[in-house]
Amino acid sequence: MRPPKIPKYCFHKYSEQAFMLLNRKYRYLGAYNSPESHKKYHRLLREFCKRHSHLKIDGMTTPAIAALFEEHSEIRHSGGTRDSYNRTIRTFSRLFPDLEASSVDCWHIEEFQLALVHKGLTANTINDYLARLKRIFRWAIRNQYLHKETLLYFEMLDRVDRTWAGVNNPERIKPIAIERVNQILPDLPPTIAALVKFQLFTGCRPGEARTLRLCDLDISKDVWLYTPQQHKTSHLGKNRVVYVGPLAQQVIEAQGIGNSEAYLFHSGDPSSCYS
């Protein structure tokens, strides 16, 4: 049986639309090189790769690698980490929508790096993109979608720093004055004001405050201990404990004691926290 061939992202000259040939039928995707057309192409390509995952696919392209990696990412990553990896490979594949995997060269990766610079991102953000792309390519090499020499190209690139023209160098964000916080509290909805106070009194992160439940609290001592279900370094196996003193305890008690597994800070449905 002849292996299925990756349908490419193509340009229709007369309508100036993007299209792909899928199951011997033309599928029009919208204006050529528009975000909407790339999004639709990626969705259809992901369905194609999933449908033929048991077969060897011919003519592997970078968008196909993106589609296959997202299937892998659903299992390997979660939350914001998964979104960051998927965004990275999508950005690269949209830059080279018809690039065959066997033709990936150093200048493609450098072009990706420069495209991020031209977006006005910070040096750290750009370097994070490149680090994620390298990990994705390592996965692709393990699965024989790319040549192993591809990883050497990353060593040839200079690391982006603040001296690069076009790189965004924002001023360091400083803490807001407590007077400004107190000034806006009366204008906030009660639950949001309570969220702000809880963060202020504990120093916890917004995501940790949003997902607070009574069952996550140890109230056996004068200073309560809050162990969040998920936190910034949970994927590293690290524990996180937030110390809840008297002022923060007052904020919690003011919310009313209900179901211990319900979220204390919610917008009406105790089973769902603020997004």
N, C-alpha and C positions, 0 to 999 in steps of 0.2 A: 504493500500500500504506500502510495506516494505521500510523504509528510506534508501537512498543511503549511502554506506559506503565509507569513505575516502580511496582512493587508496594510499598505502604506498610506500615509497622509499625502493626498495629491491636490493639485491645483487644476480647477476647471476653467479653461481660458475664457470661454464665452460668457459664463455667468459670474466669473471671478469668485467662485465659491470653492471651499475645500470639500473634498469627497474622499471616500474610501470604497474599494470594491470588496464587498462582503457577501460570500455565498453567490458569487457571480451577479450580484446586483449592486447598482450604484447607490451609495448612501451619502446624501449631501449633508454637510455638517455646519453650514453657515459661512459667513464671510471668511475668506482665506486669512489665516494667521491671527484670527481674533481669539480672545480667551474662551469664548463660547464654543468655537469650533474645536479647539484643542480639548476642552472639557468633554465634549460629546465624543470625540475620537477616542479619548482615553477610556471613557466608560465602555464603548463598544469593543475596544481592543482588550480591555480587561475581561469582558464576557467571552470573547473569542479565546483568549489564553486559558481561561478557566475551563471552557468546554473541551479544549484539546490538551489539557494538562497531562493526560496519560500517554500522549504521543510526542515524538521528537518534532519540534517545530522548525521549519526551514526559514532562512532569511531573517534571523533575529535582528531586531532594531532596538535602539535605545528606548523608544516609547514602549516596546514590548517588554523590555527589562523592567521599566517602571511599573507596568501592569502586573507582571509576575512578582515583583518585589512587594507590591502592596498586599498581595495574597499572603506572602510570607510574613509581612509586617503585622497582619491581623493576629497572627499567632505569637510572634516574637516580642512585639512592643504593645504599649497601651497608652491611652491618654495623650498628653502633649508630646511625649517622646515619639509616638507613632506618627502624629501629625507632622512633626518636624522632619522626620525621615521621608515621609511621603511627599511633603512639599519640596524637599531637596531634589529628589529624583524626577519629580514632575517638572520642576523648573529647568533642569538639565535637558530632559527629553523634549520639552517644548522649544528649546533653543535649537535643537537639531532633530526635527520631527521625522526626517527620512534617513537618518544616519544608521548604517548597518553596524552592528556591534563589532564585527571584525575590522572595521575601519576606524574605530576610536583611536585618536592620536593625542599627543601632548597638547597641540594647539587647541583642540576642542575643550580640554579642561581649562586651559588658560583663558579661552574666550568666555567660558562660564564664569571664571573668577572676575574678569573685567566687566562682564554684564552686571554682576553684583555690585562692583565698585560704582558703576554708572547709575545704579539705583539709589546711591547715596546712603548705603548701609554703613554701619560702624566696622572697624577693622576686626573686632572680636566676632561679630556676627558673620562676616564673610569667611573668616577662618573656620568657624564652626560649620558653615555650609560645606566647605572643602573637606573637613574631617569626616562629616557624615557621608559625603559622596564617596570618599575612599573606602569607608566601611561597606557601603552598598556594593561597590565594585568588587570588594573582596568576596562578598557573598556571591556575586555574579560569576566570579572566577571559579569558586568552589562548585558551582552548578554548571560549569562549562559554557556559560553564555559569553564570556570575555576571555581574551588571552591573558595569561598571568603577567606578561610584560607591562600590561596597562598600569599596574601599581607603581612602576618605576617613574611614570610621568609625574606623579605627585611630588616626588623628590626633586624634580627639576624646577619646580615653581618656587618663586620667592614668597615668603609669608607676608601677608598684607599687614602694614602698620599705619600709624597715624600720619606718616609723611607722604602717603600716596595721594596724588591729586584726585579729588572727587570723593575721597573717603569722608564720611560724616564724623566729625569730632565734637560731640555734644559736651556741654559743660556737665560736670558731675552733679547729679541730683542731690540736693541737700534736704535735710529734714524740715518739714513745715513747722512753723512756730505754733506752740500749743494754743496761743491766743486765737489763731485762725481756725483751729479745730473747734474750740469752744464757741466761736462765733457762728459756725454753720450748723451745729448740733440741733438748735431749736427748729431749724427749717427742714430737717430730714424726717422721713417717716419713722415712727418709733422703732421698728425692727432694725432699720438701717442704722439709726443712731446707736442702738444697742450693740450692733456689730462693730461700729467704729470704737465705741468705748471698750469693748472686750479686747480688741486688738491693741488699743492704747494701754490698757492696764496689764496685758500679758506679754506684749511684744511678739505675738504669734503672726503667722502669715494669713492673708485674706482667705485662702482656700481652707486653711485649718479652722478658722473661725466659722466659715459658712457651714462646715460639715460637723459641727459640734453636736453630740448627743449625750444624754445623761449616762448611758451605759458605757461611754468612753471615759467617764470620770471616776477617779478614786477619791472619795470624800472622807476617808477614814482619819485624816489628820487636819490640823488647822489650815495648812496650805494644801489645796486640792491638786491632784495630778491629772492632767488631760493627755491621753495617748491617742493621737489622730489615727484614723484607719489608713489614710494615705498621706504621704508628705513628700517633700522635694527629694529626699535621699532614700526613700523606702526601697527603690529598686537596687540599692547597694547593700541592703540588709541592715541598715542602721536604724536604731530606735530613736524615737522623737518623743520627748515629754515636755509639755507646756505647764509651767507652774501657775496656778490660779490662786491669787491672794484675795484678801477681803473685798476690795473694790470690784474685782472681776466676779467674785461670788455673788455680790449684790446684783450685778447685771443679769446673771443666770437666773437667780431666784425671782427676779422681776418678770421673767418670761412665763412663769407658771410651770409647775411640775406636772407633766402628763406622761405619756408613754415613754419609757426609758429609751426606746429605739427610734423615737421621732426626732427630727431635727429641731433644735431650739430656735434657730433663726430661719424662718420660712416666710413665704409670701401668701400664705393661706392654706397650703397643703402640707401638713407636718411630715408627710412621707417624701417630700421633695425639698431639697435645699435650694437656695438662690443659685442661679447659674453664674 
